[in-house]
């Protein structure tokens, strides 16, 4: 559920947890080699202000029964 915390913070639904701010969470997930790099990247991540977004609908593209406004592709090189 760690990705839910990151997403909820990005959309302004929750405050950014300390372990995410200081880079520990992303380093622990193996996404960064050190906490400083992770913290710098998280600090640069755009975030919406609380109350700016009312909700987000997310689904696998092949199974979505709606026409999406945005499609996000994610991968790891």
Buried (B, 14 or more C-beta within 10 A) or exposed (E): EEEEBBEBBBBBBBEBBEBBBBBBBBBEEEEBEEBEBBBEEBEEEEEEEEEEEEEEEEEEEEEEEEEEEEEEEEEEE
